[in-house]
Amino acid sequence: DYRRLLSVFYDNAYYGAQISIRINGVEAAQLPLTIDLKAPITVKIALTAGPQFDFGKVMLGPQPETQGPAILAPGMIAKAELIKQASASLINDWRRKGHPLAKVADATLTADHARQKLDVSIRIDPGPPLGFAQPTVSGATGVDAGFITYIADIPEGQAFDPDTLDQARERLMRLGVFRSVQIEEAEAPDPKGNLATN
């Protein structure tokens, strides 16, 4: 319960919130898990939100040559969800530039209570630029794998682009013979510097 309540506060930019859950007059966090509570049981919850925080220093990068609009900026209300969105957006920007293995390498969030600011530093590891490997097919019954590969039309060696995968999925779904189409990406490049898909 502490964690869930704290998550709600963070989602609304309250990083100095105080939470008290007392069971029979004792703070719940101090009660052993094996305790046998006797009826009647009284539970008192006290919540203090404290001040709402803004973003202070914001470091998010490295950035590709072109990227989407900034999601985080100093002075904005420091909602935790915005941090997740900004990280996901930057990773997607790198993927669209041909770096499918982009990921968050390091993230540091510092709540400065004196300034009522949340300083954010997120470092992205773009990974290497990769092309597509020859796709493989699994899980299909009643349809020739070569035909599926032909319709998907993911050119081997072409620079990675998530839109290419979306278009391949749409073409396969339009055949009307599949209830769903999933395209999975490998977690590492092959020896040719391409990314396998299945």
C-alpha positions in Angstrom: 0.0 0.0 0.0 2.9 2.4 0.8 4.3 1.8 -2.7 1.0 2.3 -4.5 0.2 5.5 -2.6 3.7 6.8 -3.2 3.3 6.0 -7.0 0.2 8.1 -7.1 2.0 11.0 -5.5 5.0 10.7 -7.9 2.6 10.6 -10.8 1.3 14.0 -9.7 4.8 15.5 -9.0 4.7 15.3 -5.2 8.1 14.0 -4.2 8.0 15.0 -0.5 4.8 13.2 0.4 4.5 11.6 3.8 2.4 8.4 4.2 1.4 6.9 7.5 -0.6 3.7 7.8 -1.2 2.7 11.4 -2.8 -0.6 12.4 -4.0 -0.7 16.0 -1.8 2.4 16.7 1.4 0.9 15.2 2.9 1.9 11.9 2.2 -0.9 9.4 5.8 -1.0 8.2 7.0 -1.9 11.7 4.7 -4.8 12.1 6.1 -8.3 11.5 4.5 -10.3 8.7 3.7 -13.1 11.0 1.8 -11.0 13.5 -1.6 -12.3 14.6 -3.8 -9.2 14.9 -6.7 -9.4 17.3 -10.1 -7.9 16.5 -11.2 -5.2 16.5 -8.6 -3.9 14.1 -8.4 -0.2 13.5 -6.6 1.3 10.5 -5.7 4.9 10.2 -4.2 6.4 7.0 -2.7 9.8 7.1 -1.4 11.4 3.8 0.5 14.7 3.4 1.2 15.6 -0.2 3.7 18.4 0.5 4.7 20.8 -2.3 4.3 19.9 -6.0 7.7 19.8 -7.8 8.7 21.2 -11.2 11.5 19.9 -13.3 14.9 21.6 -12.6 17.9 20.5 -14.5 17.0 18.2 -17.4 19.6 16.2 -19.3 18.3 13.8 -21.8 20.4 12.4 -24.6 22.3 11.9 -26.7 19.8 13.1 -29.3 19.6 11.9 -32.9 19.9 14.5 -35.6 16.2 14.8 -35.7 13.8 14.1 -32.9 10.3 14.7 -31.8 9.1 17.6 -29.7 10.6 18.0 -26.2 8.5 16.3 -23.5 10.6 17.4 -20.5 11.7 21.0 -19.9 12.7 23.0 -16.8 9.7 24.5 -15.2 7.2 21.9 -16.2 5.3 20.1 -13.6 7.5 17.0 -12.8 5.0 14.2 -13.3 6.7 10.8 -13.2 4.8 9.7 -16.3 6.4 12.4 -18.4 9.9 10.9 -17.6 8.8 7.5 -18.9 7.3 9.2 -22.0 10.4 11.2 -22.7 12.6 8.1 -22.4 10.4 6.1 -24.7 10.1 8.9 -27.2 13.9 9.3 -27.4 14.4 5.6 -27.9 11.8 5.6 -30.6 13.6 8.5 -32.3 16.8 6.5 -32.4 15.0 3.4 -33.7 13.6 5.5 -36.5 17.2 6.5 -37.3 18.1 2.9 -37.8 19.3 2.0 -34.2 16.9 -0.8 -33.1 18.8 -1.7 -29.9 18.5 1.8 -28.4 17.9 1.6 -24.6 18.2 3.6 -21.4 21.8 3.2 -20.2 21.5 5.3 -17.0 18.9 7.3 -15.2 19.3 9.6 -12.2 16.4 11.5 -10.6 17.2 13.9 -7.8 14.5 15.6 -5.8 15.8 18.9 -4.4 13.4 19.6 -1.6 14.8 23.1 -0.8 14.2 24.2 -4.5 11.1 22.0 -4.9 12.7 20.8 -8.2 13.3 17.4 -9.7 16.6 17.1 -11.6 16.6 14.5 -14.3 19.5 12.9 -16.1 18.8 10.2 -18.6 21.5 8.7 -20.8 20.5 6.7 -23.8 22.7 4.0 -25.4 21.7 4.2 -29.1 23.5 1.0 -30.0 24.9 0.5 -33.5 23.0 1.3 -36.7 21.7 -2.0 -38.2 20.0 -3.3 -41.2 17.4 -6.1 -41.6 18.5 -9.7 -41.8 16.6 -12.2 -43.9 13.4 -12.7 -41.9 12.4 -16.2 -40.6 8.9 -17.5 -40.1 7.5 -19.6 -37.3 4.1 -20.6 -35.9 2.4 -20.4 -39.3 0.3 -23.4 -40.3 -1.3 -23.9 -43.7 0.6 -21.0 -45.3 4.0 -21.5 -47.0 6.8 -19.7 -45.1 8.3 -18.4 -48.4 5.0 -16.8 -49.3 4.8 -15.1 -45.9 8.4 -13.8 -46.4 7.5 -12.5 -49.9 4.4 -10.7 -48.7 6.1 -9.3 -45.6 8.8 -7.8 -48.0 11.4 -6.9 -45.4 14.5 -6.4 -47.6 17.7 -7.9 -46.3 20.4 -5.3 -45.7 18.0 -2.3 -45.7 18.5 0.1 -42.8 16.2 -0.8 -39.9 13.0 1.2 -39.7 10.1 0.3 -37.4 7.7 1.6 -40.0 8.9 -1.2 -42.3 7.9 -3.7 -39.7 4.5 -2.1 -39.2 3.9 -2.1 -42.9 4.9 -5.8 -43.2 2.5 -6.7 -40.4 -0.4 -4.8 -42.1 0.3 -6.6 -45.4 0.2 -10.0 -43.7 -3.0 -9.1 -41.9 -4.7 -8.0 -45.1 -4.3 -11.6 -46.4 -7.2 -12.5 -44.1 -5.7 -15.8 -43.1 -4.1 -14.8 -39.8 -5.8 -13.9 -36.5 -2.7 -12.0 -35.4 0.8 -11.3 -36.7 3.7 -10.7 -34.4 7.1 -9.7 -35.5 9.8 -10.3 -32.9 13.2 -8.6 -33.1 16.5 -10.2 -32.0 18.3 -8.9 -29.0 21.6 -8.7 -30.8 22.9 -8.2 -34.3 24.1 -11.0 -36.5 27.7 -11.3 -37.8 26.7 -9.2 -40.8 25.6 -6.3 -38.7 21.9 -7.0 -39.4 19.0 -7.6 -37.0 17.0 -10.8 -37.3 13.3 -10.7 -37.2 10.8 -13.6 -36.8 
